Amino acid sequence: MAHHATGSDREPDSNDRLYNPYQDLNLPIQTLYKLPTSPEFLFSEESLHQRRSWGENLTFYTGTAYLAGSVAGAGAGLFSAFKSMEAGDTLKLKVNRILNSSGHSGRTWGNRVGVIGLIYAGLESGVVAATDRDDVWSSVAAGLGTGAVCRAARGVRSAAVAGALGGLAAGVAVAAKQAAKRYVPI
């Protein structure tokens, strides 16, 4: 079976994905297109930076934080619903109490933690843009700033403590991620 590749007559590379747009039409045409499997960049400078853009960063951290907060909040709501059940409650009332409590707590926690993720993503993207370095210290600075911003309304001492805890949490998370990449086979 002869393969004709448009653009060049070289043999398919393992990095190419072959595509035949006519495969479902049962036509005798055997035209294959070589599609790249790696990302293509418009400018060569973009290929040098192996990190997410600020928009992707914002979406990722906000969405992940909202999802984690929603799941944790739903679990807390489930626990409080079981605590508030009474002996005479019917099954329908128990299910209603569980759904209402889990939904309310999940939304509340998801929104709160999602905003924290939003602030962190914005600060991290700002630090990376200002320093042009994407390393552990950028994440620690963003965590420190996030903690301080989230508790700034409660006073300087509270902001300083929350900033220190945020920086510590971000540093631990990045160090754990790097350790997992290094020592956990995928």
C-alpha positions in Angstrom: 0.0 0.0 0.0 1.6 3.3 -1.1 1.4 6.3 1.2 1.5 9.7 -0.4 2.3 12.5 2.0 1.6 16.0 1.0 4.3 18.6 1.6 7.2 16.1 1.5 8.0 12.6 0.4 9.8 11.5 3.6 8.8 8.5 5.6 6.5 9.1 8.6 8.4 10.0 11.8 7.4 8.8 15.2 6.6 12.4 16.1 4.1 12.7 13.3 0.4 11.7 13.5 -1.0 10.5 10.1 -4.5 11.8 9.2 -6.7 10.7 6.3 -9.6 13.1 5.9 -11.4 10.7 3.6 -11.2 7.5 5.7 -15.0 7.4 6.4 -16.0 7.9 2.8 -14.7 4.6 1.5 -12.9 6.3 -1.4 -9.9 4.8 -3.1 -7.9 8.0 -2.3 -5.0 7.3 0.1 -3.9 10.9 1.0 -2.3 11.2 4.4 -1.4 14.4 6.1 1.3 14.6 8.7 0.1 16.3 11.8 2.5 17.3 14.5 2.1 15.8 18.0 3.9 18.6 19.9 2.8 22.2 20.3 3.6 24.6 17.5 4.6 28.1 18.4 4.2 31.2 16.3 7.4 32.9 17.6 10.6 31.0 18.6 10.7 32.9 21.9 7.5 31.2 23.0 9.1 27.8 22.7 11.9 28.7 25.1 9.5 29.2 28.0 8.1 26.0 29.3 5.3 27.4 31.5 1.7 28.3 31.3 0.6 31.8 30.2 -1.0 34.1 32.8 -4.5 33.3 31.5 -3.9 29.5 31.7 -2.4 30.0 35.1 -5.4 32.0 36.2 -7.9 29.5 34.9 -6.0 26.5 36.3 -5.4 27.8 39.8 -8.9 29.3 40.2 -10.7 26.2 38.8 -8.6 23.8 40.8 -9.1 25.8 44.0 -12.8 26.1 43.4 -13.2 22.4 42.8 -11.1 21.5 45.9 -13.1 23.9 48.1 -16.4 22.7 46.8 -15.5 19.0 47.5 -14.2 19.8 51.0 -17.2 22.0 51.7 -19.6 19.3 50.5 -17.9 16.9 52.9 -18.2 19.4 55.8 -21.8 19.9 54.9 -22.5 16.2 54.8 -20.9 15.9 58.3 -23.0 18.8 59.7 -26.2 17.3 58.1 -25.6 14.0 59.9 -25.0 15.8 63.2 -28.2 17.8 62.9 -30.5 14.8 62.0 -33.1 13.9 64.6 -34.6 10.6 65.5 -38.1 11.3 64.0 -36.8 12.5 60.6 -38.2 10.6 57.5 -35.8 9.4 54.8 -37.0 12.1 52.5 -36.2 14.8 55.1 -32.8 13.3 55.8 -31.9 13.3 52.1 -33.2 16.8 51.7 -31.1 18.0 54.7 -28.0 16.3 53.3 -28.4 17.8 49.9 -29.1 21.3 51.2 -26.3 21.3 53.7 -23.8 19.8 51.3 -24.7 22.1 48.4 -24.7 25.2 50.6 -21.3 24.4 52.2 -19.8 23.3 48.9 -20.7 26.6 47.2 -19.5 28.7 50.1 -16.2 26.9 50.5 -15.7 26.7 46.7 -16.2 30.4 46.3 -13.8 31.3 49.2 -11.1 29.0 48.2 -11.6 29.9 44.5 -10.9 33.5 45.3 -7.8 32.6 47.1 -6.7 30.6 44.0 -7.5 33.6 41.8 -5.4 36.0 44.0 -2.5 33.4 44.1 -2.6 33.0 40.3 -2.6 36.7 39.7 0.3 37.3 42.1 2.4 34.4 40.8 1.9 35.6 37.2 2.9 39.1 38.3 6.0 37.9 40.1 7.1 35.7 37.1 6.5 38.6 34.7 8.5 40.9 36.9 11.4 38.6 37.6 11.3 36.5 34.4 11.9 33.4 36.6 9.5 30.6 37.3 10.9 28.9 40.3 10.1 27.9 43.9 10.8 31.5 45.1 8.2 32.9 42.8 5.6 30.5 44.2 6.7 31.3 47.8 6.4 35.1 47.1 2.9 34.6 45.6 1.8 32.5 48.6 3.2 35.1 51.0 1.3 37.9 49.1 -1.9 35.8 48.9 -2.0 35.1 52.6 -1.2 38.8 53.4 -3.9 40.1 51.0 -6.6 37.7 52.3 -6.1 38.7 55.9 -5.1 42.4 55.4 -8.5 43.6 56.7 -7.9 42.0 60.1 -4.8 43.9 60.8 -1.1 43.9 60.2 -0.3 41.0 62.6 -2.9 38.8 61.1 -1.7 39.6 57.6 1.9 38.8 58.5 1.0 35.5 60.0 -1.3 34.5 57.1 1.4 35.7 54.7 4.0 33.5 56.4 1.7 30.5 56.4 0.8 31.1 52.7 4.4 31.3 51.7 5.2 28.2 53.6 2.3 26.3 52.1 3.2 27.4 48.6 6.9 26.3 49.1 5.9 22.9 50.5 3.4 22.4 47.6 6.0 23.2 45.0 8.7 21.2 46.7 6.4 18.2 46.9 5.5 18.6 43.2 9.2 18.6 42.3 9.9 15.6 44.5 7.0 13.7 43.0 8.3 14.4 39.5 11.7 13.2 40.4 11.0 10.2 42.5 7.6 8.8 41.4 7.8 6.9 38.1 5.0 7.6 35.7 
